[in-house]
Amino acid sequence: MSERRGHLIDVRPLTQSPAFARLWLGTLLGGLGGQLTITAVMLHMFALTGSTFAVSMIAFAGLVPMIVAGLYGGMLADHFDRRAVALTAAVIGWSATVALAVLAWTGLVNEWWLYALSILSSAATTVASATKMAMTPTLVGKDLIAPAAALQGITGGIMVMAGPALGGILVAAFDYPLTYTIDVILTLSLFLGLATLPKLPPEGQTEQPGLRSILDGFGFLKTAPNIRMQFLLDIIAMTFGQPIALFPALGVVLLGGGEVTSGILMASIAVGVFVSSLFSGRVVTVRRQGLGIARAIQAFGLATGLFGLVLMGAAFGWSGHATEAHPDIPMIVLACIALALTGATDNVSSIFRQTMLQAAVPDAVRGRLQGIFMVVVAGGPRIGALVTGVLSGIALWVPPLAGGIAIIVIVAVILRFATRFRAYDALEPQP
């Protein structure tokens, strides 16, 4: 492990691995373009249908294909050249965006095209993401896995901060066709990053693609208690700490400010991700990564609970009663601080989880485990949205407050008995 002690992010993966640097920059620009399209598609769907339900169905309709793509793509990454798998998936995703642009320019786009092409793009992105994560240790070496994970947090923070805002501005100023076209152009940078990589076949014995290969990946997971535990803890965090579904209502009925407030709340999470990555210099030197995951998730629960307290204060009028035209600025500021803390703590947990997954899992099965990880990442927030929706019927502040407390308590109970996970040492990574 690195002995680096500075607070700022460790950029050695970029300076010591030109291949990783090109891939990182291509992922950043391509991902930014992807966020433009995601935002544009949601706005386009609402413009065509006038239905919030139709917009929400974009994410729901893509869930099963995303799960299948994660599992299938991980299997392919453990058999074929990972560069070729990621490049093929990127081409498919890019083609879907090209089709969106063409349909928009010709005026032939409708809601069914938006659904179909969004699903295709989401599935392709899942395959490409799982494959790129599986190849990271080969590109940077095991000593730089943690700094590479922190750098990937930087890309995620920038994409989520800037992408939706830019997407909304571009749609408002130039309409949908040009917005989709900009994504088509930005994604070309991802091709450059992938095409210039060396061949990256998986190390060790590979298996023929098929259901047996996928089942063998789950079979390995049965023998990997530390990886299972980090998946479980992440699901707990996402199930009880996912307040994003509340944001539209908060801007209208509780904090005021309407859609602007909802957008600011969303951006606050990304700010936390970005800042925590920027100052991750000491985070990446932590050896007890299992304990680090648990403590980071408990801190995430605390921040989520604080967000719930802020909403409770707004509901009881601690600083006055807001309306859509007259937002409650003090409470919005406090809510943004709490949400930034959720983004920061979740990102710290993600750095530890990615490092453990990439260092402890053998290369020959890493693609399949990354695929399962993508399923966890995709499924957890959707379960959380359902829990939030149910509890919000009591009051809008109940889901984050109760959820934050639940996260802290459940993780504490699990950690008490997970002695092997607590003792995990990054110098001797064991799955």
LINHU-V112107 format. One record per backbone hydrogen bond with DSSP energy under -0.5 kcal/mol. NH is the residue of the N-H (numbers start at 1). CO is the residue of the C=O. Records with the same first field share a line. If there is no record, write none. Layout:
NH = CO + CO
This chain:
9 = 278
11 = 9
14 = 11
15 = 11
16 = 12
17 = 13
21 = 17
22 = 18
23 = 19
24 = 20
25 = 21
26 = 22
27 = 23
28 = 24
29 = 25
30 = 26
31 = 27
32 = 28
33 = 29
34 = 30
35 = 31
36 = 32
37 = 33
38 = 34
39 = 35
40 = 36
41 = 37
42 = 38
43 = 39
44 = 40
45 = 41
46 = 42
47 = 43
48 = 44
49 = 45
50 = 46
55 = 51
56 = 52
57 = 53
58 = 55
59 = 55 + 56
60 = 56
61 = 57
62 = 58
63 = 60
64 = 60
65 = 61
66 = 62
67 = 63
68 = 64
69 = 65
70 = 66
71 = 67
72 = 68
73 = 69
74 = 70
75 = 71
76 = 72
77 = 73
78 = 74 + 75
79 = 76
80 = 76
82 = 200
85 = 81
86 = 82
87 = 83
88 = 84
89 = 85
90 = 86
91 = 87
92 = 88
93 = 89
94 = 90
95 = 91
96 = 92
97 = 93
98 = 94
99 = 95
100 = 96
101 = 97
102 = 98
103 = 99
104 = 100
105 = 101
106 = 102
107 = 103 + 104
108 = 103
109 = 103
114 = 110
115 = 111
116 = 112
117 = 113
118 = 114
119 = 115
120 = 116
121 = 117
122 = 118
123 = 119
124 = 120
125 = 121
126 = 122
127 = 123
128 = 124
129 = 125
130 = 126
131 = 127
132 = 128
133 = 129
134 = 130
135 = 131
136 = 132 + 133
139 = 135
140 = 136
141 = 137
144 = 141
145 = 142
148 = 144
149 = 145
150 = 146
151 = 147
152 = 148
153 = 149
154 = 150
155 = 151
156 = 152
157 = 153
158 = 154
159 = 155
160 = 156
161 = 157
162 = 158
163 = 158 + 159
165 = 161
166 = 162
167 = 163
168 = 164
169 = 165
170 = 166
171 = 167
172 = 168
173 = 169
174 = 170
175 = 170 + 171
178 = 174
179 = 175
180 = 176
181 = 177
182 = 178
183 = 179
184 = 180
185 = 181
186 = 182
187 = 183
188 = 184 + 185
189 = 186
190 = 187
191 = 187
192 = 188
193 = 189
194 = 190
195 = 191
196 = 192
197 = 194
214 = 210
215 = 211
216 = 212
217 = 213
218 = 214
219 = 215
220 = 216
221 = 217
222 = 218
223 = 219 + 220
224 = 221
227 = 431
228 = 224
229 = 225
230 = 226
231 = 227
232 = 228
233 = 229
234 = 230
235 = 231
236 = 232
237 = 233
238 = 234
239 = 235
240 = 236
241 = 237
245 = 242
246 = 243
247 = 244
249 = 246
250 = 246
251 = 247
252 = 248 + 249
253 = 249
254 = 249 + 250
255 = 250
256 = 250
257 = 323
258 = 251
260 = 257
261 = 257
262 = 258
263 = 259
264 = 260
265 = 261
266 = 262
267 = 263
268 = 264
269 = 265 + 266
270 = 266
271 = 267
272 = 268
273 = 269
274 = 270
275 = 271
276 = 272
277 = 273
278 = 274
279 = 275
280 = 277
281 = 7
284 = 280
285 = 282
286 = 283
289 = 287
292 = 288
293 = 289
294 = 290
295 = 291
296 = 292
297 = 293
298 = 294
299 = 295
300 = 296
301 = 297
302 = 298
303 = 299
304 = 300
305 = 301
306 = 302
307 = 303
308 = 304
309 = 305
310 = 306
311 = 307
312 = 308
313 = 309
314 = 310
315 = 311
316 = 312
317 = 314
318 = 313
319 = 320
320 = 317
322 = 254 + 320
323 = 326
328 = 255
329 = 327
332 = 328
333 = 329
334 = 330
335 = 331
336 = 332
337 = 333
338 = 334
339 = 335
340 = 336
341 = 337
342 = 338
343 = 339
344 = 340
345 = 341
346 = 342
347 = 343
348 = 344
349 = 345
350 = 346
351 = 347
352 = 348
353 = 349
354 = 350
355 = 351
356 = 352
357 = 353
358 = 354
359 = 355
360 = 356
361 = 357
365 = 362
366 = 362 + 363
367 = 363
369 = 365
370 = 366
371 = 367
372 = 368
373 = 369
374 = 370
375 = 371
376 = 372
377 = 373
378 = 374
379 = 375
380 = 376
381 = 377
382 = 378
383 = 379
384 = 380
385 = 381
386 = 382
387 = 383
388 = 384
389 = 385
390 = 386
391 = 387
392 = 388
393 = 390
394 = 391
395 = 391
398 = 395
399 = 395
401 = 397
402 = 398
403 = 398 + 399
404 = 400
405 = 401
406 = 402
407 = 403
408 = 404
409 = 405
410 = 406
411 = 407
412 = 408
413 = 409
414 = 410
415 = 411
416 = 412
417 = 413 + 414
418 = 414
419 = 417
422 = 418
423 = 419
424 = 421
426 = 287
428 = 425
429 = 426
431 = 360
